[in-house]
Amino acid sequence: MQIEHVGLFVKDLEKTVKFYEKYFDAKSSNKYHNPVSTFSSVFLTFPDGPRLEVGTREDLNTEILDGFPLGYMHIAVSLGSREAVDALSKRIESDGFKHLSGPRVTGDGYYESVVCDPEGNQIELTV
């Protein structure tokens, strides 16, 4: 069994899709749009692993929750080396996106850095 895809709701579909294309070499599908529900989505396919479905709709709950809300916390992307983690962390941060922590070795032995996409969703960059 494997995860086929994960869904992510965002406010700005196009901006978020471009982020994942630019920094993670994702290839995007054609945009799907349902005019009745106002739901639109794009599937992002990465060089290896499951896909990410990025979607939006007019009636999203856009309340910002402080702290650590229930639900999915982050996605982790394995880059293959510490050098790749360091380089992509610097690149994303220098382009003005939030860099939350790292690169560092965590208590459980992972080498990681945590950055955010344009909507603030956390991405753990790891070896």
C-alpha positions in Angstrom: 0.0 0.0 0.0 1.2 3.5 -0.7 -0.3 7.0 -0.5 -1.4 8.0 -4.0 -1.9 11.7 -3.3 -2.5 14.3 -0.5 -5.0 17.2 -0.9 -4.2 20.7 0.1 -6.6 23.6 0.2 -5.2 27.1 -0.5 -6.4 30.6 -1.2 -4.2 31.3 -4.2 -4.1 28.2 -6.4 -1.8 29.5 -9.2 0.8 31.0 -6.9 1.0 27.8 -4.8 1.3 25.6 -7.9 4.1 27.8 -9.3 6.0 27.5 -6.0 5.9 23.7 -6.1 6.9 23.7 -9.8 9.8 26.0 -9.2 11.3 24.5 -6.0 10.4 20.9 -6.2 10.3 20.2 -10.0 6.6 19.3 -9.8 4.7 18.9 -13.1 1.2 20.2 -13.0 -2.0 18.7 -14.6 -4.6 20.7 -16.4 -6.7 22.7 -14.0 -10.0 21.1 -13.1 -12.9 23.4 -12.3 -16.5 22.7 -11.1 -18.6 25.8 -11.6 -21.4 24.5 -9.4 -19.3 23.9 -6.3 -16.6 26.5 -7.3 -13.9 23.8 -6.6 -10.8 24.0 -8.7 -7.7 21.8 -8.4 -4.4 21.0 -10.0 -2.5 17.7 -9.4 1.2 18.1 -8.9 3.4 15.1 -9.9 6.9 15.0 -8.3 9.9 13.2 -9.8 9.4 10.4 -7.2 6.6 9.6 -4.8 3.0 10.5 -4.3 1.2 13.5 -5.9 -0.1 16.6 -4.3 -3.6 17.9 -5.2 -3.7 21.6 -4.6 -7.3 23.0 -4.6 -9.4 26.0 -3.8 -13.0 27.0 -3.7 -15.0 30.2 -2.9 -16.3 29.0 0.5 -13.0 28.0 2.2 -12.7 28.6 5.9 -9.8 31.0 5.9 -9.6 31.5 9.7 -6.0 31.4 10.8 -5.4 29.1 13.8 -2.6 29.9 16.2 -0.3 27.3 17.7 -0.5 23.7 16.4 -4.0 23.0 15.0 -5.3 19.5 14.6 -4.9 17.8 11.3 -2.0 17.5 8.9 1.1 19.4 10.0 3.5 19.2 7.1 4.7 17.3 4.1 8.3 16.0 4.1 10.4 16.0 0.9 13.5 13.9 0.8 16.2 15.6 -1.2 18.9 13.0 -1.0 21.7 14.9 0.7 22.5 17.4 3.4 23.9 19.7 0.8 20.7 19.7 -1.2 18.7 20.5 2.0 21.1 23.4 2.8 20.9 24.7 -0.8 17.1 24.6 -1.2 16.6 26.1 2.3 18.8 29.0 1.4 17.1 29.4 -2.1 13.6 29.4 -0.7 14.4 31.8 2.1 16.4 34.2 -0.2 13.3 34.3 -2.5 11.3 35.7 0.5 9.5 32.6 1.8 9.4 31.8 5.5 12.1 29.6 6.8 11.1 28.2 10.2 14.0 26.1 11.4 17.2 24.3 10.5 19.0 22.9 8.8 19.8 20.8 11.8 19.9 17.3 13.1 16.8 16.6 15.1 16.5 14.7 18.4 15.3 11.6 16.4 18.3 11.8 14.0 16.8 13.5 11.0 18.7 16.2 9.1 16.0 18.7 8.2 15.0 22.2 7.5 11.4 23.5 7.7 10.2 26.1 5.1 6.7 27.4 4.2 5.0 27.6 0.8 3.2 30.9 -0.1 0.2 30.0 2.0 2.2 29.1 5.1 2.0 25.3 4.8 5.0 23.7 6.3 7.4 21.6 4.2 10.1 19.6 5.9 13.2 19.3 3.7 15.1 16.2 4.7 17.8 13.8 3.4 
